[in-house]
């Protein structure tokens, strides 16, 4: 069949849909809007825009508005991709399910435009049903995660078993979501590198074309990392000999969450090459260069498409600038029980507190209201001179016996009881004084509906971060 023309506007629109916009609206809201707009979307978007006739290549602004405001964006994206795959002959009929999209694309070896293939590749790294729903909300600092590991190991689970489980989780996810391709696993000197050796051995056993590079001589590895390296029965490249190409899958297992400072040679040159060539990169736990506790990122830290972390997210996954480097984050269960996490404690929670009983469209008017109940929340900003910004916000809320909100550079809520909630994906363009007014207006409007200040504040930040003001 002849290849239909895909309007660039459609590709651009899909590329513009970020993880920040992909979901987080209640299923009830999706069903309500889908009933009203699904047929209209299908007619306008496909019957009039994707017939392959360039003279019909119009893409009115109201279609983008319909896509971005009336349907849950990730459903829009999967629907658009599915229908484009029908046009390209990958599907015989439209499949609206993620699993069908993924399975057929991973097996497809036909000809697709490069930009569309990359779009599909990146889109299908994200499984909304499994990745977003019922995910744990606790955010553990580096020290707390190490303590949870220690407690689990002392309970009788060997540390190497946890490493094997971590490597298995990453390898399984790669096989499930990425087309088989030439793969380079970059290993560092510690346990993150040990995870990398496990991943490489498992992918090799699945028939993948895998090579491994280690930032230090293998005989310098110690403990579980050394044991993991023994699973790899092929040559190990030096970082100096690594060649980065666009068609590679790079698995970043160099540095873990405790990294501080800047990269040094030869690691520096490898990450500079990755920055220039832009292969697909999947990070083990967190991108090398991002500190798990603070979110600080070294120069030349890779911008990865997917990070697979273990047990729980770390603050660095949801705080800028680390958040921008992490891409989509999947939390894998590697056998650390919740009891270990509870004993170790957590520094904050990830905010997913919407207001499910209030239609999403009502928020559009709430943001423009004038707050009738001022002072329900107080706004405080931190800066780089504050060594512990999370502790600073917690202290401010306790001292003032009030709910404190920070909007720059991250959306953080601190409660009088000492709880912290971080709302990731806060829009960069919203980092101004006006956003504080919008948040205050929504909190006031929700409070008038009988919603407590805590949930009202959570819902307002959730709305502004994920749906826009």
matplotlib code that plots the C-alpha trace (Angstrom):
import matplotlib.pyplot as plt

x = [0.0, 1.1, 2.4, 0.0, 1.3, 1.4, 0.9, 3.9, 1.5, 0.4, 3.9, 4.8, 1.7, 2.5, 6.1, 4.8, 2.8, 5.1, 4.9, 3.6, 0.5, 0.1, -2.7, -3.3, -7.0, -9.4, -10.8, -14.3, -13.3, -11.9, -15.1, -17.3, -15.3, -14.7, -18.4, -18.9, -15.8, -14.4, -16.5, -15.7, -12.0, -12.1, -13.9, -11.9, -8.5, -8.6, -11.3, -10.2, -6.5, -4.9, -6.1, -2.8, -4.0, -1.7, -4.4, -6.5, -3.6, -5.3, -4.9, -7.1, -6.3, -9.6, -8.4, -5.4, -7.6, -10.0, -7.1, -5.4, -8.4, -11.2, -9.6, -7.0, -3.8, -2.2, -5.5, -5.3, -1.8, -2.4, -5.4, -3.5, -0.6, -2.9, -4.7, -1.4, -0.2, -3.3, -2.5, 1.0, -0.1, 1.3, -2.2, -5.1, -7.5, -7.2, -6.1, -6.6, -4.8, -1.2, -0.3, -1.5, 0.3, 3.5, 3.4, 2.8, 5.3, 8.1, 7.5, 7.2, 10.2, 8.7, 9.5, 8.5, 9.7, 12.6, 10.8, 7.6, 9.6, 11.4, 8.1, 6.6, 9.7, 9.6, 5.9, 5.8, 8.5, 5.6, 2.9, 0.4, -1.7, 1.2, 3.5, 1.2, -1.6, -1.0, 2.6, 4.2, 4.2, 7.1, 10.3, 13.4, 16.6, 19.9, 20.5, 17.0, 17.2, 20.5, 18.9, 16.0, 18.5, 20.4, 17.3, 16.2, 19.7, 19.8, 16.4, 18.0, 17.8, 21.3, 22.5, 23.4, 19.8, 18.6, 21.2, 20.0, 16.4, 17.2, 19.0, 16.2, 13.6, 15.5, 16.3, 12.6, 11.4, 13.9, 12.8, 9.1, 9.4, 12.3, 12.9, 16.0, 18.9, 22.6, 23.0, 25.9, 25.8, 27.9, 29.0, 30.5, 32.7, 29.9, 26.6, 25.0, 27.7, 26.9, 23.3, 24.6, 26.6, 23.5, 21.4, 24.0, 24.2, 20.4, 20.0, 22.7, 20.9, 17.8, 19.8, 20.5, 23.6, 25.2, 28.6, 29.8, 32.1, 33.4, 34.8, 37.4, 39.3, 37.1, 39.7, 39.1, 35.5, 34.5, 31.7, 28.4, 29.6, 32.5, 30.2, 27.9, 30.8, 31.6, 28.3, 29.6, 31.8, 32.8, 35.4, 34.8, 35.6, 37.4, 35.5, 38.3, 37.3, 33.6, 32.0, 28.5, 26.3, 22.7, 21.3, 22.5, 20.5, 22.7, 22.0, 23.4, 24.6, 27.7, 26.8, 23.9, 21.9, 24.8, 26.8, 28.1, 30.4, 31.3, 32.3, 36.0, 37.8, 37.1, 33.5, 33.2, 34.1, 31.5, 28.7, 29.8, 29.5, 26.0, 25.0, 26.1, 25.0, 21.7, 21.2, 18.3, 19.4, 17.8, 19.1, 19.5, 18.0, 18.7, 20.7, 24.4, 25.2, 21.9, 22.0, 19.0, 18.5, 18.9, 18.1, 21.4, 22.8, 26.3, 27.2, 26.7, 24.3, 22.4, 18.8, 17.4, 14.1, 13.4, 14.7, 14.1, 14.4, 14.0, 11.6, 10.7, 11.5, 14.0, 13.6, 16.0, 13.5, 10.9, 13.0, 14.6, 17.0, 17.2, 13.6, 14.4, 17.1, 15.1, 12.5, 9.7, 10.4, 9.3, 9.4, 10.4, 9.8, 13.1, 12.0, 12.5, 9.3, 7.3, 8.2, 11.8, 10.7, 8.5, 11.4, 13.9, 11.4, 10.9, 11.6, 8.5, 5.5, 4.8, 1.6, -1.1, -4.0, -6.6, -10.1, -12.0, -15.5, -15.1, -15.2, -11.8, -13.3, -14.4, -10.7, -10.6, -12.9, -11.5, -8.1, -9.7, -11.7, -10.7, -9.9, -12.5, -10.4, -6.9, -4.2, -5.2, -1.7, 1.5, 4.0, 7.8, 10.6, 14.0, 17.3, 20.7, 22.1, 19.8, 21.6, 18.4, 15.5, 13.1, 14.0, 13.6, 10.1, 9.1, 10.4, 8.5, 5.3, 5.8, 6.8, 3.9, 1.4, 0.2, 0.4, 3.4, 3.8, 6.9, 6.4, 9.9, 11.8, 9.5, 6.0, 6.3, 3.7, 4.7, 2.1, 2.1, 2.5, 5.8, 4.7, 6.2, 4.5, 6.3, 4.4, 6.7, 6.4, 5.5, 5.4, 8.4, 6.3, 4.3, 7.2, 6.0, 4.0, 0.8, 0.9, 0.6, -2.6, -4.0, -3.2, -4.6, -7.8, -8.3, -7.5, -10.1, -12.7, -12.2, -12.3, -15.7, -16.9, -16.0, -12.7, -10.0, -6.9, -4.6, -6.5, -7.4, -3.7, -2.8, -5.5, -4.5, -0.9, -1.8, -4.1, -1.6, 1.2, -0.5, -3.4, -2.2, -3.8]
y = [0.0, 3.5, 5.4, 8.2, 11.6, 12.4, 16.1, 17.5, 19.1, 15.7, 14.6, 17.9, 17.7, 14.1, 15.1, 18.0, 15.7, 15.3, 12.9, 15.9, 15.8, 12.1, 11.3, 12.1, 12.8, 10.5, 7.7, 9.1, 12.3, 10.5, 8.4, 11.5, 13.4, 10.4, 9.8, 13.4, 13.8, 10.5, 10.5, 14.2, 13.6, 10.6, 12.5, 15.7, 14.2, 11.2, 11.5, 15.0, 15.1, 11.8, 10.8, 11.4, 14.3, 17.2, 19.6, 18.4, 18.9, 21.4, 21.0, 23.7, 24.9, 23.6, 20.1, 20.6, 22.2, 19.2, 16.8, 18.5, 19.5, 17.0, 13.6, 12.2, 13.0, 9.6, 8.1, 10.6, 9.8, 6.0, 6.5, 8.8, 6.4, 3.4, 5.0, 6.1, 2.5, 1.4, 3.8, 2.4, -1.2, -2.2, -2.9, -4.3, -2.4, 0.2, -1.0, 1.3, -0.8, -0.2, -3.9, -4.2, -1.1, -2.3, -5.9, -5.1, -2.3, -4.3, -7.1, -4.7, -4.5, -2.5, 0.9, 3.9, 7.5, 8.0, 10.7, 8.6, 5.5, 7.4, 8.8, 5.4, 4.0, 6.7, 6.5, 2.8, 3.0, 4.1, 1.7, 3.9, 1.2, -0.5, 2.5, 5.1, 3.4, 2.2, 3.2, 3.9, 7.6, 7.6, 9.4, 8.1, 10.0, 8.2, 7.5, 6.2, 3.9, 2.5, 1.9, 0.0, -2.1, -2.8, -3.8, -6.1, -7.7, -8.2, -9.9, -12.6, -11.5, -11.5, -8.3, -10.1, -11.3, -7.7, -6.9, -9.8, -8.8, -5.2, -6.4, -8.7, -5.9, -3.7, -6.4, -7.6, -4.0, -3.6, -6.8, -5.9, -2.3, -2.0, -3.5, -5.8, -3.7, -3.2, -2.5, -1.0, -1.4, 1.2, 0.0, 1.9, 0.9, 0.2, -1.6, 0.4, -1.1, -4.6, -4.1, -3.3, -6.6, -8.6, -6.7, -7.4, -11.1, -11.4, -9.5, -11.7, -14.8, -13.5, -13.2, -9.5, -8.0, -6.7, -5.2, -4.0, -1.2, -0.6, 2.7, 0.8, -2.4, -5.4, -6.7, -3.5, -4.3, -5.5, -7.3, -7.9, -5.9, -8.3, -11.3, -9.7, -9.0, -12.8, -13.4, -11.7, -14.1, -11.8, -9.0, -5.8, -2.6, 0.3, 3.6, 5.1, 2.5, 3.1, 4.3, 5.9, 5.7, 6.8, 3.3, 2.1, 1.4, 2.7, 1.3, 3.8, 1.9, 4.0, 6.0, 5.6, 8.0, 9.2, 10.9, 14.4, 16.7, 16.5, 13.8, 13.1, 11.4, 8.9, 9.0, 12.6, 11.9, 9.1, 11.3, 14.1, 11.8, 10.6, 14.3, 14.9, 11.7, 11.3, 7.5, 5.9, 5.9, 3.9, 4.7, 2.1, 3.7, 7.3, 9.0, 9.1, 12.6, 13.2, 13.1, 11.1, 13.2, 16.8, 16.5, 18.3, 17.2, 17.3, 19.0, 16.5, 14.3, 12.4, 13.2, 9.7, 8.5, 6.0, 5.5, 2.3, 2.8, 0.2, 0.0, 3.7, 6.9, 9.3, 13.1, 13.5, 11.9, 14.6, 17.7, 20.0, 19.8, 16.0, 15.5, 16.9, 14.2, 11.2, 10.9, 8.5, 6.8, 3.2, 1.9, -1.8, -4.1, -6.0, -7.6, -4.9, -5.1, -2.1, -2.9, -2.1, 1.2, 2.1, 1.5, 3.5, 6.4, 8.7, 12.4, 13.3, 11.9, 12.4, 14.3, 12.5, 14.0, 15.2, 16.2, 13.3, 14.5, 17.8, 17.8, 18.8, 21.6, 23.4, 24.1, 26.4, 28.8, 28.4, 29.7, 32.9, 33.5, 36.0, 34.2, 34.9, 33.1, 34.4, 33.1, 29.5, 28.8, 30.8, 31.0, 30.7, 30.4, 28.8, 29.5, 27.8, 29.3, 27.1, 23.8, 21.8, 23.4, 20.5, 20.9, 24.7, 24.4, 21.8, 24.1, 27.1, 25.2, 23.9, 27.3, 29.1, 26.3, 26.6, 25.0, 26.4, 26.1, 26.6, 27.2, 27.8, 25.8, 22.9, 22.6, 21.5, 21.6, 21.5, 20.8, 21.9, 18.3, 18.1, 16.3, 17.2, 16.6, 17.1, 17.6, 16.8, 18.2, 21.7, 23.7, 25.9, 28.8, 28.9, 29.9, 33.4, 35.4, 34.9, 31.2, 31.8, 33.8, 31.0, 28.4, 30.5, 31.0, 27.3, 26.5, 29.1, 27.8, 24.2, 25.2, 26.8, 23.4, 21.9, 20.4, 20.7, 22.9, 20.0, 18.3, 21.6, 22.5, 19.1, 19.4, 22.9, 22.0, 18.8, 20.7, 23.5, 21.1, 18.5, 20.3, 23.8, 26.9]
z = [0.0, -0.6, 2.4, 3.5, 4.3, 8.0, 8.7, 10.5, 12.9, 14.2, 14.7, 16.5, 18.6, 19.7, 20.5, 22.6, 24.9, 27.8, 30.7, 32.7, 30.6, 30.1, 32.5, 36.2, 35.4, 37.2, 35.1, 35.7, 34.1, 31.1, 30.6, 30.9, 28.3, 26.1, 25.7, 24.5, 22.3, 21.0, 17.8, 17.2, 17.6, 15.3, 12.6, 12.7, 13.2, 10.9, 8.4, 7.4, 8.3, 7.5, 4.1, 2.4, 0.3, 0.9, -0.2, 2.8, 5.2, 7.5, 11.3, 13.0, 16.5, 17.8, 17.1, 19.3, 21.9, 21.7, 22.1, 25.0, 27.1, 26.5, 26.4, 28.7, 26.8, 26.9, 25.6, 22.8, 22.1, 22.0, 19.8, 17.3, 17.2, 16.7, 13.7, 12.1, 12.4, 10.6, 7.8, 7.6, 7.5, 10.8, 12.1, 10.2, 12.4, 15.2, 18.6, 21.5, 24.0, 25.0, 24.9, 21.4, 20.3, 21.9, 20.8, 17.1, 17.0, 18.6, 16.0, 13.0, 10.7, 7.9, 6.6, 8.7, 8.7, 11.1, 13.1, 13.4, 14.4, 17.1, 18.3, 18.6, 20.3, 23.0, 23.4, 24.0, 26.7, 28.9, 30.2, 31.9, 33.4, 35.2, 35.7, 37.1, 39.0, 42.5, 42.5, 45.9, 46.9, 49.5, 48.4, 50.2, 50.6, 49.7, 53.4, 53.9, 50.9, 52.1, 55.5, 53.9, 52.0, 55.3, 57.2, 54.4, 54.2, 58.0, 57.8, 55.7, 52.1, 50.6, 49.0, 45.8, 45.6, 45.6, 42.9, 40.8, 41.3, 40.2, 37.1, 36.2, 36.6, 34.2, 31.7, 31.7, 31.1, 28.2, 26.5, 27.0, 25.6, 23.3, 19.9, 19.9, 19.0, 19.5, 23.2, 25.3, 29.1, 30.8, 34.3, 37.1, 40.1, 42.6, 43.0, 40.2, 37.9, 39.4, 38.3, 34.9, 34.6, 35.6, 33.0, 30.3, 31.0, 31.0, 27.7, 26.1, 27.2, 25.4, 22.2, 22.2, 20.7, 23.9, 24.8, 28.2, 29.2, 32.8, 34.1, 36.2, 35.6, 36.5, 38.9, 41.0, 41.6, 45.1, 46.9, 45.0, 42.0, 41.6, 41.9, 39.3, 36.9, 36.9, 35.2, 32.1, 30.1, 27.3, 27.0, 28.9, 27.1, 28.6, 28.6, 26.4, 23.7, 23.7, 20.5, 20.8, 17.7, 17.1, 16.8, 20.2, 23.3, 26.1, 29.6, 32.1, 35.2, 35.9, 39.1, 41.5, 43.6, 45.8, 43.0, 43.8, 41.9, 38.2, 35.8, 35.3, 32.4, 30.9, 32.1, 31.0, 27.4, 27.2, 28.5, 26.2, 23.3, 24.5, 24.7, 21.1, 19.4, 21.3, 21.4, 23.4, 27.0, 29.9, 33.4, 36.1, 39.3, 38.3, 35.5, 36.3, 37.6, 39.5, 43.3, 44.6, 47.7, 46.3, 42.6, 41.7, 38.4, 37.0, 33.8, 30.9, 32.9, 30.2, 29.5, 29.5, 28.1, 30.9, 34.5, 36.3, 40.1, 42.8, 45.7, 45.8, 44.0, 45.4, 45.7, 42.8, 40.5, 41.1, 41.9, 39.4, 37.7, 38.3, 37.2, 33.7, 33.2, 34.4, 31.7, 32.6, 35.9, 36.6, 40.2, 40.3, 43.2, 44.0, 47.2, 49.8, 52.0, 53.0, 56.6, 55.8, 54.2, 57.1, 59.5, 57.4, 56.9, 54.0, 53.4, 51.5, 49.5, 45.9, 45.4, 43.5, 45.5, 43.0, 43.8, 42.2, 43.0, 41.2, 37.4, 36.0, 33.9, 37.0, 37.8, 34.7, 36.4, 39.9, 38.8, 37.7, 40.9, 43.5, 46.7, 49.4, 52.1, 51.9, 54.2, 54.0, 52.6, 52.7, 49.9, 50.7, 48.2, 48.7, 47.0, 46.4, 49.6, 51.7, 52.3, 53.1, 51.3, 52.2, 55.9, 55.6, 54.3, 56.9, 59.7, 58.2, 58.3, 61.8, 63.2, 61.5, 62.2, 58.6, 55.2, 53.3, 49.5, 47.4, 43.6, 42.4, 41.3, 42.4, 43.6, 47.3, 50.1, 53.7, 56.4, 60.1, 61.0, 59.3, 56.1, 52.7, 49.4, 46.1, 42.9, 40.0, 36.5, 37.6, 34.4, 33.8, 32.4, 35.6, 37.8, 38.4, 41.0, 39.1, 39.7, 43.5, 42.9, 40.8, 43.5, 46.2, 44.3, 43.7, 47.4, 48.4, 46.0, 47.0, 50.7, 50.1, 48.8, 52.2, 51.2, 53.9, 53.3, 53.0, 50.2, 48.6, 48.4, 47.1, 44.4, 43.4, 42.9, 41.1, 38.7, 37.9, 37.4, 35.3, 33.6, 33.4, 34.9]

ax = plt.figure().add_subplot(projection="3d")
ax.plot(x, y, z, "-o")
ax.set_aspect("equal")
plt.show()
